[in-house]
């Protein structure tokens, strides 16, 4: 492969894309769109679609070309009889060479055309700080912006923490996982690398067992143990590795496909319902043409817009807690209490060692852009990312202490009824004693690792370059430091929670078939349906959700 030539082509396409976007980007105007309220007009158009296909008529409409949406569009369109529309608010990220270059993943989050710029409300548990909540727009969604860590989670997540939902146990999901691993072909880093070997040995010293494959949940060891990182990227040559995403693994290989239409720079502003609360279509706003357009669905509308934007779209469309919708003068079509509730996330905080004794040691960077090992607690309560980095020009051992399964629950609400306004996001993290103590415990484990014989032999005596308060036993001071430095791990989930049956819990938004409560022909298929956030990166379970949702949709519409 001639990467220089292909790179130039990609750059040219990317520059054209930016120029186009810059020319059309401006503050969106918003009106009430009274024509959306003309139910008879929409029903007439929908009935025409039921008897014959027009330009705006489809069997399935998928909102969002992200981690799950890309897979859904591929699987639904595999049958040439199905006409599928995939709608994406951002642009074609496959034209962006930075997105595709695995080693430059951190630069993608600096791109305002991709990173949406969501921030939280002031978090009491974080010292009243507002924190960034990274989310991506564009084909591939967050799958095109994340750090590419390929880690599924703990078997207990699906068999116990989710509450035994019919069809969603690990035995039900494992065939989808096998299919994903074959399609993506992830890459695991070399455990024999000299420093990697030391990191693994240090974790073993404090009780972790070496685990060559933490994604083999059928093994006795399962997720737990310490292993070299597994990344969602593929080495192409000695100096280039390609990011693997739902988009480039499932959509790109089948383009162009006659029965799959893809719209970019297009935001869905409303779901259209008939009097029976059947989803019959959507209203969109095209950034380039600056116009609203309606599309109609003969079979189903599927929301894969993401943890923040899926509940936002439901609320704007009149599906949600009526008391909230009334405040914004949005007509409440269905009182679904759980829309936007139950928000969950992981956190991480970085601590580091004294300087390495050998400052000539080369940093173990590579073409995947990430390095290091993961020490994963057996029950999936937390894990620690082990790496080598620099602080104040000195090379050090650094640990990312990542904590899972908090009891805190946050929410997504509307700012106003304007579909172009960002939602109000309150993760409500570290809001109780259980979560605080769990975070403190995770930090103490990280400090223990840095005190092992293996790591101590690599570093100088502890001094001021160490993590502040490394030696303190004063938990009040340690907590104050944590509150000022802890961050979201960018793993939000659960804002449209799935349950076995609607009668089990009023806060359930979708049933085990992912159908939205009180509605017809409307489903949600993204990370927002996860009942309880898993023990690891939600990207992989979101891919499974996309595959399983496609099977259920095709089965129900056969």
C-alpha positions as CSV (number, residue, x, y, z in Angstrom):
1,X,0.0,0.0,0.0
2,X,1.3,3.4,-0.9
3,X,0.5,5.4,2.2
4,X,2.0,8.7,1.1
5,X,-0.2,8.7,-2.1
6,X,-3.3,7.6,-0.2
7,X,-2.5,10.1,2.5
8,X,-2.4,13.0,0.0
9,X,-5.8,11.8,-1.4
10,X,-7.3,11.7,2.1
11,X,-5.8,15.1,3.0
12,X,-7.3,16.7,-0.2
13,X,-10.7,15.2,0.6
14,X,-10.4,16.3,4.2
15,X,-9.6,19.9,3.2
16,X,-12.6,20.0,0.9
17,X,-14.7,18.7,3.7
18,X,-13.6,21.3,6.1
19,X,-14.0,24.1,3.6
20,X,-17.5,22.9,2.9
21,X,-18.4,22.6,6.5
22,X,-16.9,26.0,7.3
23,X,-18.9,27.6,4.6
24,X,-22.2,26.3,5.9
25,X,-21.6,26.3,9.6
26,X,-23.5,29.0,11.4
27,X,-25.9,29.5,14.2
28,X,-28.9,27.4,13.4
29,X,-32.2,29.1,13.4
30,X,-35.2,27.3,14.9
31,X,-38.9,27.7,14.5
32,X,-41.7,25.6,15.8
33,X,-42.2,24.0,12.4
34,X,-46.0,24.1,12.4
35,X,-46.1,21.8,9.5
36,X,-44.7,19.1,11.8
37,X,-48.0,19.4,13.7
38,X,-50.0,18.6,10.6
39,X,-50.7,15.0,11.5
40,X,-53.0,14.4,8.5
41,X,-50.4,15.7,6.1
42,X,-47.8,13.3,7.5
43,X,-50.2,10.4,7.6
44,X,-51.0,11.0,3.9
45,X,-47.4,10.9,3.0
46,X,-46.8,7.8,5.1
47,X,-49.7,5.9,3.5
48,X,-48.3,6.7,0.1
49,X,-45.0,5.1,1.2
50,X,-46.9,2.1,2.4
51,X,-48.1,1.4,-1.1
52,X,-45.2,2.6,-3.2
53,X,-41.7,3.9,-2.6
54,X,-40.9,7.6,-3.1
55,X,-37.7,9.5,-2.7
56,X,-38.4,10.0,1.0
57,X,-39.7,6.5,1.7
58,X,-37.7,3.7,3.4
59,X,-38.3,0.4,5.2
60,X,-35.9,1.3,8.0
61,X,-34.5,4.6,9.2
62,X,-31.4,4.4,11.4
63,X,-30.6,7.6,13.3
64,X,-26.8,7.8,14.0
65,X,-23.9,6.2,12.1
66,X,-21.9,5.4,15.2
67,X,-20.8,2.2,16.9
68,X,-24.2,0.4,16.8
69,X,-25.9,2.4,14.0
70,X,-23.2,1.4,11.4
71,X,-23.7,-2.3,12.2
72,X,-27.5,-1.9,12.1
73,X,-27.5,-0.3,8.7
74,X,-25.2,-3.0,7.3
75,X,-27.2,-5.9,8.6
76,X,-30.6,-4.5,7.7
77,X,-29.5,-3.7,4.2
78,X,-27.9,-7.1,3.6
79,X,-31.3,-8.1,2.3
80,X,-31.6,-6.2,-1.0
81,X,-35.4,-6.0,-0.5
82,X,-35.0,-3.7,2.5
83,X,-34.5,0.0,1.6
84,X,-32.5,1.6,4.5
85,X,-31.7,5.2,5.4
86,X,-28.7,5.9,7.6
87,X,-28.6,9.5,9.0
88,X,-25.5,11.1,10.5
89,X,-25.1,14.6,12.0
90,X,-21.3,14.8,11.2
91,X,-19.3,14.1,8.1
92,X,-17.5,11.2,6.5
93,X,-14.7,10.5,8.9
94,X,-13.2,7.9,6.6
95,X,-11.9,11.0,4.7
96,X,-9.9,12.2,7.7
97,X,-6.4,10.6,7.8
98,X,-6.0,11.5,11.4
99,X,-9.0,9.4,12.4
100,X,-7.7,6.4,10.5
101,X,-4.2,6.6,11.9
102,X,-4.2,4.7,15.1
103,X,-1.2,6.5,16.5
104,X,-2.9,9.9,16.4
105,X,-6.1,9.0,18.2
106,X,-5.6,11.7,20.9
107,X,-5.6,14.4,18.2
108,X,-9.1,13.4,17.1
109,X,-10.6,14.8,20.3
110,X,-9.1,18.2,19.6
111,X,-11.1,18.4,16.3
112,X,-14.2,20.6,16.9
113,X,-15.8,19.1,13.7
114,X,-15.8,15.7,15.5
115,X,-15.8,16.4,19.2
116,X,-19.2,17.8,20.2
117,X,-18.0,19.8,23.2
118,X,-20.4,18.5,25.8
119,X,-19.7,19.5,29.4
120,X,-21.4,18.5,32.7
121,X,-23.2,20.6,35.2
122,X,-21.1,21.6,38.2
123,X,-20.3,18.3,40.0
124,X,-20.4,18.5,43.8
125,X,-18.4,15.2,44.0
126,X,-15.7,16.8,41.8
127,X,-15.2,19.9,43.9
128,X,-18.0,21.8,42.0
129,X,-16.1,21.5,38.7
130,X,-17.8,21.1,35.4
131,X,-16.0,18.4,33.4
132,X,-15.7,17.6,29.7
133,X,-17.8,14.7,28.4
134,X,-16.3,13.8,25.0
135,X,-18.7,12.6,22.3
136,X,-18.1,12.3,18.6
137,X,-20.1,13.1,15.6
138,X,-19.4,11.7,12.1
139,X,-19.4,8.2,10.5
140,X,-18.3,5.7,13.1
141,X,-19.2,8.0,16.0
142,X,-17.2,7.5,19.2
143,X,-15.8,4.4,17.6
144,X,-13.8,6.8,15.5
145,X,-12.6,9.0,18.4
146,X,-11.9,6.6,21.3
147,X,-8.5,5.2,22.5
148,X,-9.3,1.9,20.7
149,X,-9.1,-0.3,23.9
150,X,-10.7,-3.6,23.0
151,X,-12.1,-5.0,26.3
152,X,-15.5,-6.5,26.7
153,X,-16.2,-6.6,30.4
154,X,-17.0,-9.2,33.1
155,X,-19.3,-12.1,32.6
156,X,-21.1,-11.1,35.8
157,X,-22.1,-7.9,34.0
158,X,-24.5,-9.8,31.8
159,X,-25.5,-12.7,34.0
160,X,-26.0,-10.9,37.3
161,X,-25.6,-7.1,37.2
162,X,-28.1,-6.7,34.3
163,X,-30.7,-8.6,36.3
164,X,-31.2,-11.7,34.1
165,X,-32.9,-10.2,31.1
166,X,-34.3,-12.8,28.7
167,X,-32.1,-13.2,25.7
168,X,-29.2,-11.1,27.1
169,X,-27.2,-13.5,29.2
170,X,-23.6,-14.1,28.3
171,X,-24.5,-17.4,26.6
172,X,-27.0,-15.4,24.4
173,X,-24.4,-12.7,23.6
174,X,-21.2,-14.7,23.1
175,X,-21.9,-15.7,19.5
176,X,-22.1,-12.0,18.6
177,X,-18.9,-11.4,20.3
178,X,-17.2,-14.2,18.4
179,X,-18.4,-12.6,15.2
180,X,-17.1,-9.2,16.1
181,X,-13.6,-10.5,17.0
182,X,-13.4,-12.2,13.6
183,X,-14.5,-9.1,11.8
184,X,-12.4,-6.5,13.7
185,X,-9.2,-8.6,14.1
186,X,-7.8,-6.7,17.1
187,X,-4.1,-6.5,17.9
188,X,-2.6,-7.3,21.3
189,X,0.7,-5.6,22.3
190,X,3.9,-7.6,23.0
191,X,4.0,-8.9,26.6
192,X,7.7,-9.7,26.1
193,X,8.7,-6.1,25.6
194,X,11.3,-5.4,28.4
195,X,9.3,-2.7,30.2
196,X,5.9,-4.3,29.5
197,X,7.4,-7.5,31.1
198,X,8.3,-5.4,34.2
199,X,4.8,-3.9,34.4
200,X,3.2,-7.3,34.2
201,X,5.6,-8.7,36.8
202,X,4.8,-5.8,39.2
203,X,1.1,-6.5,38.9
204,X,1.7,-10.2,39.5
205,X,3.7,-9.3,42.6
206,X,0.6,-7.8,44.3
207,X,-1.7,-10.7,43.4
208,X,-2.8,-10.4,39.8
209,X,-2.5,-13.5,37.6
210,X,-1.2,-13.2,34.1
211,X,-4.1,-13.4,31.7
212,X,-3.2,-13.8,28.0
213,X,-6.8,-13.0,26.9
214,X,-9.1,-11.1,29.2
215,X,-11.8,-11.2,26.5
216,X,-12.2,-14.9,26.9
217,X,-15.2,-14.9,29.3
218,X,-15.7,-18.6,28.8
219,X,-12.4,-19.4,30.6
220,X,-12.3,-20.0,34.3
221,X,-10.1,-16.8,34.7
222,X,-12.5,-14.7,32.6
223,X,-11.8,-11.0,32.6
224,X,-9.6,-10.8,35.7
225,X,-5.8,-10.6,35.8
226,X,-3.1,-8.6,34.1
227,X,-2.5,-8.5,30.4
228,X,-0.9,-6.6,27.6
229,X,-3.4,-4.1,26.1
230,X,-5.6,-5.2,23.2
231,X,-6.4,-2.5,20.7
232,X,-9.0,-2.1,18.0
233,X,-6.4,-1.4,15.3
234,X,-4.6,-3.3,12.7
235,X,-1.0,-3.1,11.7
236,X,-0.6,-2.4,8.0
237,X,3.2,-1.8,7.8
238,X,6.1,-1.1,10.1
239,X,5.2,2.5,10.5
240,X,1.4,2.6,10.1
241,X,-1.6,1.0,11.9
242,X,-5.2,1.5,10.9
243,X,-8.0,2.2,13.4
244,X,-10.7,-0.4,13.2
245,X,-14.3,0.9,13.7
246,X,-17.8,-0.3,13.1
247,X,-17.9,2.0,10.1
248,X,-14.8,0.8,8.3
249,X,-15.4,-2.8,9.3
250,X,-19.1,-3.1,8.4
251,X,-20.1,-0.2,6.1
252,X,-17.1,0.6,3.9
253,X,-16.7,-2.9,2.5
254,X,-20.2,-2.8,1.0
255,X,-20.3,0.7,-0.5
256,X,-21.9,1.7,-2.7
257,X,-25.0,-0.3,-2.0
258,X,-28.2,0.5,-4.0
259,X,-30.6,-0.1,-1.1
260,X,-28.6,1.9,1.5
261,X,-28.8,5.7,1.5
262,X,-26.5,7.6,3.8
263,X,-27.0,11.2,4.7
264,X,-24.3,13.3,6.4
265,X,-24.4,16.8,7.8
266,X,-28.0,16.0,8.7
267,X,-29.6,16.3,12.2
268,X,-32.8,14.5,13.2
269,X,-34.9,17.0,15.1
270,X,-38.1,15.0,15.7
271,X,-39.7,11.6,15.5
272,X,-43.1,11.6,13.7
273,X,-45.9,9.6,15.2
274,X,-49.5,8.8,14.2
275,X,-52.4,8.8,16.6
276,X,-51.6,5.3,17.7
277,X,-48.1,6.4,18.7
278,X,-46.6,4.4,15.8
279,X,-43.3,6.0,14.6
280,X,-44.0,6.8,10.9
281,X,-40.9,8.9,10.2
282,X,-38.6,11.7,11.2
283,X,-37.9,15.4,10.6
284,X,-34.4,16.3,9.6
285,X,-32.4,19.5,9.2
286,X,-29.8,19.5,6.5
287,X,-26.8,21.8,7.3
288,X,-25.8,22.3,3.7
289,X,-29.2,23.0,2.2
290,X,-30.5,24.7,5.4
291,X,-33.8,23.1,5.1
292,X,-36.1,20.7,7.0
293,X,-37.0,17.4,5.2
294,X,-39.3,14.6,6.3
295,X,-38.5,10.9,5.7
296,X,-41.0,8.1,6.3
297,X,-40.5,4.5,7.4
298,X,-42.6,1.6,6.3
299,X,-41.3,-0.7,9.0
300,X,-39.3,0.9,11.9
301,X,-37.3,3.9,13.1
302,X,-34.3,2.9,15.2
303,X,-32.5,5.4,17.4
304,X,-28.7,4.9,17.6
305,X,-27.8,8.6,18.3
306,X,-25.9,7.9,21.5
307,X,-26.2,8.1,25.3
308,X,-26.9,11.8,25.3
309,X,-28.6,12.5,22.0
310,X,-31.0,9.5,21.9
311,X,-32.9,10.6,25.1
312,X,-32.7,14.2,23.9
313,X,-34.5,13.2,20.7
314,X,-37.1,11.2,22.5
315,X,-37.8,14.2,24.8
316,X,-38.1,16.6,21.9
317,X,-40.5,14.2,20.3
318,X,-42.8,14.1,23.3
319,X,-41.6,10.8,24.8
320,X,-40.5,11.2,28.4
321,X,-41.6,12.4,31.8
322,X,-44.6,14.6,31.2
323,X,-43.8,16.9,34.1
324,X,-40.5,17.8,32.5
325,X,-41.9,18.1,29.0
326,X,-44.7,20.5,30.2
327,X,-42.0,22.9,31.4
328,X,-40.8,23.3,27.8
329,X,-44.3,23.4,26.3
330,X,-43.6,20.1,24.5
331,X,-46.8,18.0,24.1
332,X,-46.3,14.8,26.1
333,X,-47.3,11.9,23.8
334,X,-46.2,9.2,26.3
335,X,-45.3,9.5,29.9
336,X,-42.1,7.4,30.0
337,X,-40.4,8.3,33.3
338,X,-37.0,6.7,32.6
339,X,-36.0,8.7,29.5
340,X,-32.7,10.5,30.4
341,X,-32.5,8.9,33.8
342,X,-30.1,6.4,35.3
343,X,-27.0,7.9,33.6
344,X,-23.8,6.0,34.6
345,X,-20.1,6.5,33.9
346,X,-16.7,5.4,34.9
347,X,-13.9,7.6,36.3
348,X,-10.1,7.7,36.1
349,X,-7.3,9.5,37.8
350,X,-3.6,9.3,37.1
351,X,-0.9,8.7,39.6
352,X,2.8,8.3,39.0
353,X,6.1,7.1,40.4
354,X,9.4,8.7,41.1
355,X,11.6,9.2,38.0
356,X,13.0,6.1,36.3
357,X,16.6,5.4,37.3
358,X,17.5,5.0,33.6
359,X,16.3,8.2,32.0
360,X,17.8,7.0,28.7
361,X,15.2,4.3,28.5
362,X,13.2,5.0,25.3
363,X,9.5,5.7,25.8
364,X,7.6,2.6,24.6
365,X,5.5,4.4,22.0
366,X,4.4,2.5,19.0
367,X,2.3,2.7,15.9
368,X,-0.9,2.0,17.9
369,X,-0.6,5.2,19.8
370,X,-1.1,3.5,23.1
371,X,1.0,1.2,25.2
372,X,1.1,-0.6,28.5
373,X,-0.8,-3.3,30.4
374,X,-4.1,-3.6,32.2
375,X,-4.5,-5.0,35.7
376,X,-8.1,-6.0,36.0
377,X,-9.8,-6.9,39.3
378,X,-11.4,-10.4,39.2
379,X,-15.0,-9.2,39.7
380,X,-14.7,-6.2,37.4
381,X,-14.9,-3.5,40.1
382,X,-11.9,-1.5,38.8
383,X,-8.8,-1.8,36.7
384,X,-5.5,-0.1,36.5
385,X,-3.8,1.0,33.2
386,X,0.0,0.6,33.6
387,X,2.2,2.7,31.3
388,X,5.4,4.8,31.0
389,X,5.2,8.5,30.4
390,X,6.8,11.8,31.3
391,X,6.2,14.4,34.1
392,X,8.1,17.6,34.2
393,X,10.5,16.2,31.6
394,X,11.2,13.1,33.6
395,X,10.3,9.6,32.5
396,X,8.1,7.8,35.1
397,X,5.7,4.9,35.6
398,X,2.1,6.1,35.4
399,X,-1.1,4.4,36.4
400,X,-4.6,5.2,35.3
401,X,-6.8,4.1,38.2
402,X,-10.2,3.4,36.6
403,X,-13.2,2.7,38.9
404,X,-16.4,0.9,37.9
405,X,-19.9,0.1,39.3
406,X,-20.7,3.3,41.2
407,X,-24.0,3.7,42.9
408,X,-24.3,7.3,41.7
409,X,-26.9,7.9,39.0
410,X,-27.1,11.0,36.8
411,X,-29.5,12.5,34.2
412,X,-30.0,14.0,30.8
413,X,-32.5,16.8,30.5
414,X,-33.3,19.5,27.9
415,X,-32.0,23.0,28.0
416,X,-35.0,24.2,26.0
417,X,-37.2,23.0,23.1
418,X,-34.7,24.0,20.5
419,X,-33.3,20.8,18.9
420,X,-30.0,22.5,18.2
421,X,-29.3,23.2,21.9
422,X,-27.0,20.9,23.8
423,X,-28.7,18.8,26.5
424,X,-28.1,19.4,30.2
425,X,-25.9,16.6,31.5
426,X,-25.5,15.8,35.2
427,X,-23.4,12.7,35.8
428,X,-23.8,13.2,39.6
429,X,-20.5,11.3,40.1
430,X,-19.0,10.6,43.6
431,X,-22.2,11.7,45.2
432,X,-22.3,9.2,48.0
433,X,-20.0,7.6,50.6
434,X,-19.9,4.2,48.8
435,X,-18.5,5.7,45.6
436,X,-16.0,7.9,47.5
437,X,-14.6,4.9,49.5
438,X,-14.4,2.8,46.3
439,X,-12.3,5.5,44.6
440,X,-10.1,5.8,47.6
441,X,-9.6,2.0,47.6
442,X,-8.7,2.1,43.9
443,X,-6.1,4.8,44.5
444,X,-4.5,2.8,47.4
445,X,-4.1,-0.3,45.1
446,X,-2.3,1.9,42.6
447,X,0.0,3.2,45.3
448,X,0.7,-0.4,46.3
449,X,1.7,-1.3,42.8
450,X,4.2,1.6,42.7
451,X,5.7,0.3,45.9
452,X,6.4,-3.2,44.6
453,X,10.0,-4.5,44.5
454,X,9.8,-4.8,40.7
455,X,8.8,-1.1,40.2
456,X,11.0,0.2,43.0
457,X,14.0,-1.3,41.2
458,X,13.2,0.8,38.1
459,X,12.7,4.1,39.9
460,X,14.6,6.5,42.1
461,X,13.7,7.2,45.8
462,X,10.4,8.9,46.2
463,X,10.6,12.7,46.0
464,X,8.5,15.7,45.0
465,X,7.9,14.4,41.5
466,X,5.7,11.7,43.0
467,X,1.9,11.9,42.9
468,X,1.0,14.6,45.5
469,X,0.0,13.1,48.9
470,X,1.4,9.7,47.8
471,X,2.4,8.8,51.3
472,X,-0.4,10.5,53.2
473,X,-2.9,8.5,55.3
474,X,-5.1,11.6,55.7
475,X,-8.1,10.5,53.6
476,X,-9.7,14.0,53.8
477,X,-6.6,15.5,52.1
478,X,-6.4,12.6,49.6
479,X,-10.1,13.0,48.8
480,X,-9.6,16.8,48.2
481,X,-6.8,16.0,45.7
482,X,-9.0,13.3,44.0
483,X,-11.9,15.8,43.6
484,X,-9.7,18.3,41.9
485,X,-8.0,15.8,39.5
486,X,-10.5,13.0,38.8
487,X,-12.1,12.8,35.3
488,X,-14.9,11.1,33.4
489,X,-13.6,8.0,31.6
490,X,-16.0,9.0,28.7
491,X,-18.0,5.8,29.2
492,X,-21.6,7.1,29.7
493,X,-24.5,4.7,29.4
494,X,-28.0,3.7,30.5
495,X,-30.1,6.8,29.8
496,X,-32.8,4.7,28.1
497,X,-32.6,1.6,30.3
498,X,-33.6,-1.9,29.0
499,X,-35.6,-4.2,31.2
500,X,-37.3,-7.6,30.8
501,X,-40.9,-6.3,31.0
502,X,-42.3,-2.8,31.3
503,X,-44.5,-3.8,34.3
504,X,-41.3,-4.7,36.2
505,X,-40.2,-1.1,36.6
506,X,-41.6,2.3,35.6
507,X,-38.2,3.6,34.8
508,X,-37.6,1.0,32.0
509,X,-37.6,2.8,28.6
510,X,-37.1,-0.2,26.3
511,X,-38.1,-3.9,26.7
512,X,-35.8,-6.8,26.0
513,X,-36.6,-6.4,22.3
514,X,-35.5,-2.8,22.5
515,X,-39.0,-1.4,21.8
516,X,-39.7,1.9,23.3
517,X,-42.5,1.9,26.0
518,X,-46.0,3.0,24.9
519,X,-44.9,3.3,21.2
520,X,-44.9,1.2,18.1
521,X,-42.3,0.7,15.4
522,X,-39.7,2.6,17.4
523,X,-36.6,1.0,19.0
524,X,-33.3,2.2,20.6
525,X,-30.1,0.4,19.9
526,X,-27.0,2.0,21.4
527,X,-25.2,2.2,24.8
528,X,-28.2,4.1,26.3
529,X,-30.1,0.8,26.8
530,X,-27.4,-0.8,29.0
531,X,-29.1,-1.5,32.4
532,X,-25.9,-1.3,34.4
533,X,-22.6,-0.1,33.0
534,X,-20.2,-2.9,32.3
535,X,-16.7,-3.6,33.7
536,X,-14.7,-2.1,30.9
537,X,-15.1,-0.1,27.7
538,X,-18.7,0.1,26.5
539,X,-17.7,0.2,22.9
540,X,-17.6,-3.5,22.4
541,X,-21.0,-4.3,24.1
542,X,-22.5,-1.5,22.0
543,X,-21.3,-3.4,18.9
544,X,-23.0,-6.5,20.2
545,X,-26.2,-4.4,20.8
546,X,-26.1,-3.4,17.2
547,X,-25.8,-7.0,15.9
548,X,-28.4,-8.4,18.2
549,X,-30.8,-5.5,17.5
550,X,-30.5,-6.2,13.8
551,X,-31.5,-9.8,14.3
552,X,-34.5,-8.9,16.4
553,X,-35.7,-6.3,14.0
554,X,-35.4,-8.6,11.0
555,X,-37.1,-11.4,12.9
556,X,-40.0,-9.2,14.0
557,X,-40.6,-7.8,10.5
558,X,-40.3,-11.1,8.7
